[in-house]
Amino acid sequence: MSTERVATVVGDLIKRINDAIDEHEVTYDEYHAAMNYLIRLGEAGEWPLFLDVFFEHTVERLNQGEGGTIEGPYYVPDAPWLERPYVLPQRDDEKGDVLILSGTVRSTGGRPIPGAVLDMWQADADTYYSNVQEGPPPYNLRGRMTADDNGEFEVRTIVPPSYHLPRGGPMEELLNAAGWHDFRPGHLHFIVSADGYTPLITQLYFEGDRYLDSDVASAVKPELVLSLRKHDSPEEMEERGLKKPFFTTSHEFRLKPQDG
């Protein structure tokens, strides 16, 4: 980033904060409370969470456009490569409703993209992310897979739960002070990529979730909300090698060519 760019962006941020201080007639007590809060936010390691919740959705809107949304703070690189038929790594007794997601990766012009890579992760039924929170084994419900020659894929996982942000720290304190809830609707995370295309960072949500219209991270987009179809006939379960009902849904990812 050039010196001119830093001066322009940072200078504008400082000006706007000062304008807000002036407009709302911030007192010294409020100023010192804010200073103390920002120090504690850093000491608690919650700066990434703070930025992802309140600001990433705007950066994403400017840089990704249709079909994308925020990455969030729980991405972990180098998830294991999966083999077909794709099943996200999980415990033998993994809790949650079985979900089978199918779909296609295409260019924005509609052409299937063979071999596109889908890096996928999500919370477990207890709302915990592996590798970053205590509970799940390493890389639980995290994996990478490739689309086939037609740009198609299918993966089995669980229906993700809605969940609240980590509590007991400065972020919860701020949300409570403002009277805002701390919940996100259930979602699946993806980074979809292919040679010659701009990677797509996105999340998929599901109809009926009570937090779709009030996501604390402001990341939900209508085109990312999917419907779930329940399958509970013995024949369907047997065909899938399952002993309990399952849900299906589908989605089409669109990647933008890097030269277009």
Legacy VTK file of the C-alpha trace (Angstrom):
# vtk DataFile Version 3.0
C-alpha trace
ASCII
DATASET POLYDATA
POINTS 260 float
0.000 0.000 0.000
1.480 3.337 -1.031
2.124 6.235 1.332
-0.499 8.255 -0.516
-3.091 5.490 -0.112
-2.369 5.135 3.621
-2.612 8.884 4.130
-5.898 9.094 2.224
-7.699 6.147 3.835
-6.382 6.533 7.377
-6.801 10.300 7.241
-10.432 9.917 6.196
-11.102 7.365 8.951
-9.621 9.686 11.565
-11.687 12.597 10.259
-14.938 10.604 10.334
-14.313 9.362 13.866
-13.617 12.917 14.991
-16.802 14.066 13.241
-18.785 11.397 15.155
-17.162 12.471 18.446
-18.154 16.055 17.720
-21.675 15.203 16.537
-22.459 13.085 19.601
-20.607 15.327 22.055
-18.568 12.475 23.505
-17.485 13.126 27.089
-14.085 12.403 28.627
-15.622 9.579 30.648
-16.922 8.023 27.414
-13.599 8.622 25.671
-11.622 6.880 28.434
-14.166 4.034 28.544
-13.678 3.557 24.783
-9.889 3.623 25.153
-10.024 1.025 27.914
-12.409 -1.113 25.863
-10.114 -1.148 22.825
-7.171 -2.183 25.000
-9.175 -5.039 26.511
-10.409 -6.077 23.061
-6.808 -6.585 21.989
-5.777 -8.335 25.194
-8.672 -10.782 24.729
-7.596 -11.530 21.153
-10.985 -10.407 19.817
-9.861 -7.825 17.271
-10.341 -10.282 14.352
-13.848 -11.082 15.605
-14.673 -7.386 16.025
-13.509 -6.516 12.510
-15.185 -9.531 10.887
-18.542 -8.812 12.555
-18.737 -5.072 11.984
-16.685 -4.321 8.868
-15.878 -7.327 6.687
-19.303 -7.350 5.009
-18.590 -3.908 3.515
-15.105 -4.893 2.300
-16.626 -8.063 0.817
-19.367 -6.119 -0.991
-16.771 -3.884 -2.638
-14.429 -6.701 -3.622
-16.506 -9.811 -4.343
-19.957 -8.809 -5.506
-22.774 -11.252 -6.221
-22.484 -14.716 -4.735
-19.857 -13.875 -2.137
-19.908 -12.964 1.523
-17.558 -12.776 4.502
-14.915 -15.360 5.365
-15.241 -14.964 9.132
-12.551 -15.593 11.757
-12.554 -19.408 11.783
-10.907 -20.359 8.496
-7.997 -22.787 8.818
-5.727 -23.451 5.807
-4.599 -26.863 4.583
-7.742 -28.815 5.386
-7.481 -32.467 4.309
-8.190 -33.453 0.716
-11.269 -35.665 0.489
-11.893 -38.627 -1.779
-15.176 -39.376 -3.555
-17.855 -39.926 -2.415
-17.191 -36.738 -0.456
-18.013 -36.700 3.251
-16.679 -33.942 5.510
-14.467 -35.469 8.234
-16.606 -36.193 11.292
-16.887 -38.358 14.377
-18.629 -41.733 14.132
-21.392 -40.381 16.373
-21.461 -36.853 14.923
-24.559 -35.065 16.161
-26.873 -33.179 13.815
-29.166 -33.862 10.877
-27.471 -35.359 7.844
-27.203 -32.942 4.917
-26.250 -33.811 1.337
-25.261 -30.744 -0.669
-24.869 -31.003 -4.414
-24.070 -28.354 -6.952
-22.028 -27.024 -9.822
-19.147 -24.589 -10.184
-19.502 -22.405 -13.277
-17.974 -19.277 -14.714
-20.041 -16.101 -14.584
-20.726 -16.808 -18.256
-22.288 -20.158 -17.385
-19.493 -22.535 -18.432
-18.832 -25.483 -16.068
-15.376 -25.404 -14.469
-13.889 -28.921 -14.261
-11.597 -29.522 -11.299
-12.629 -26.405 -9.375
-11.515 -26.634 -5.736
-14.037 -26.266 -2.911
-12.544 -25.598 0.526
-15.403 -26.164 3.002
-15.800 -25.758 6.761
-18.545 -25.330 9.363
-19.492 -25.513 13.035
-20.611 -28.784 14.588
-24.032 -29.303 16.176
-22.681 -27.909 19.467
-21.668 -24.735 17.561
-17.898 -25.345 17.809
-15.327 -25.017 15.007
-12.490 -27.522 14.968
-8.870 -26.323 15.268
-9.900 -22.971 16.777
-12.247 -23.961 19.624
-12.053 -26.750 22.182
-14.213 -29.804 21.635
-14.069 -31.177 18.079
-11.094 -33.247 16.888
-8.668 -31.614 14.422
-10.188 -30.772 11.037
-13.620 -32.017 12.051
-16.126 -30.797 9.439
-13.347 -29.271 7.328
-12.192 -30.506 3.955
-11.170 -29.760 0.384
-12.649 -31.405 -2.699
-12.705 -30.936 -6.460
-15.569 -30.658 -8.911
-15.781 -33.365 -11.581
-15.352 -32.963 -15.343
-18.776 -31.305 -15.536
-18.006 -28.884 -12.709
-20.337 -30.860 -10.422
-19.866 -31.992 -6.824
-21.744 -33.633 -3.954
-20.755 -33.738 -0.286
-22.313 -35.154 2.864
-22.153 -33.219 6.122
-24.629 -32.041 8.798
-27.136 -29.195 8.808
-25.234 -26.331 10.482
-26.730 -24.760 13.619
-27.263 -21.088 14.292
-24.929 -19.936 17.053
-23.937 -16.987 19.195
-20.551 -15.296 19.132
-18.026 -16.196 21.848
-19.226 -14.888 25.185
-17.484 -13.688 28.298
-15.274 -11.135 26.541
-15.308 -7.549 25.291
-17.406 -8.358 22.203
-20.278 -9.682 24.309
-19.916 -6.660 26.580
-20.276 -4.250 23.655
-23.258 -6.060 22.120
-25.041 -6.160 25.471
-24.343 -2.478 26.076
-25.871 -1.616 22.692
-28.825 -3.978 23.125
-27.865 -6.056 20.075
-28.125 -9.848 19.911
-25.023 -11.924 19.165
-26.378 -14.672 16.889
-25.488 -15.808 13.403
-27.783 -18.016 11.300
-26.519 -21.522 10.566
-24.199 -21.583 7.560
-21.655 -23.506 5.528
-18.386 -21.778 4.599
-16.686 -22.091 1.218
-13.695 -20.784 -0.658
-14.162 -21.864 -4.268
-11.227 -21.483 -6.649
-9.886 -22.527 -10.051
-6.963 -21.542 -12.256
-7.752 -18.382 -14.195
-10.606 -17.329 -11.912
-10.950 -15.026 -8.916
-11.532 -17.121 -5.774
-15.031 -16.862 -4.319
-15.413 -16.600 -0.544
-18.963 -17.310 0.525
-21.416 -18.897 2.966
-24.664 -20.798 2.410
-27.695 -20.319 4.667
-31.040 -22.091 5.015
-34.672 -21.071 4.892
-36.464 -20.923 8.222
-33.495 -19.846 10.339
-34.732 -17.227 12.802
-31.605 -15.089 12.404
-31.573 -14.696 8.617
-32.919 -11.147 8.847
-30.836 -10.070 11.827
-27.424 -11.678 11.355
-25.033 -9.934 13.733
-22.376 -10.005 10.978
-24.717 -8.573 8.283
-23.514 -11.276 5.861
-26.733 -12.898 4.586
-27.719 -12.364 0.950
-30.967 -13.673 -0.613
-29.128 -15.630 -3.309
-27.250 -17.574 -0.616
-30.345 -18.833 1.238
-31.227 -22.422 0.286
-34.269 -24.613 0.917
-33.940 -28.029 2.532
-35.799 -31.125 1.384
-36.299 -33.907 3.918
-35.964 -37.571 2.904
-37.343 -40.098 5.383
-38.482 -43.068 3.355
-36.701 -46.388 4.062
-35.896 -46.704 0.360
-34.165 -43.339 0.175
-32.199 -43.949 3.352
-31.108 -47.373 2.151
-30.050 -45.961 -1.197
-27.780 -43.508 0.595
-26.488 -46.077 3.075
-28.035 -44.156 5.980
-30.057 -45.317 8.963
-31.832 -42.050 9.647
-33.622 -39.325 7.627
-31.509 -36.807 5.759
-31.867 -33.472 3.997
-30.766 -32.411 0.522
-30.177 -29.075 -1.142
-28.128 -27.659 -4.020
-26.301 -24.533 -5.067
-24.462 -23.173 -8.081
-21.227 -21.268 -7.485
-20.149 -18.712 -10.097
-16.501 -17.709 -10.502
-15.358 -14.555 -12.263
-12.561 -14.926 -14.823
-9.474 -13.011 -13.700
-9.263 -11.176 -17.013
-12.944 -10.231 -17.063
LINES 1 261
260 0 1 2 3 4 5 6 7 8 9 10 11 12 13 14 15 16 17 18 19 20 21 22 23 24 25 26 27 28 29 30 31 32 33 34 35 36 37 38 39 40 41 42 43 44 45 46 47 48 49 50 51 52 53 54 55 56 57 58 59 60 61 62 63 64 65 66 67 68 69 70 71 72 73 74 75 76 77 78 79 80 81 82 83 84 85 86 87 88 89 90 91 92 93 94 95 96 97 98 99 100 101 102 103 104 105 106 107 108 109 110 111 112 113 114 115 116 117 118 119 120 121 122 123 124 125 126 127 128 129 130 131 132 133 134 135 136 137 138 139 140 141 142 143 144 145 146 147 148 149 150 151 152 153 154 155 156 157 158 159 160 161 162 163 164 165 166 167 168 169 170 171 172 173 174 175 176 177 178 179 180 181 182 183 184 185 186 187 188 189 190 191 192 193 194 195 196 197 198 199 200 201 202 203 204 205 206 207 208 209 210 211 212 213 214 215 216 217 218 219 220 221 222 223 224 225 226 227 228 229 230 231 232 233 234 235 236 237 238 239 240 241 242 243 244 245 246 247 248 249 250 251 252 253 254 255 256 257 258 259
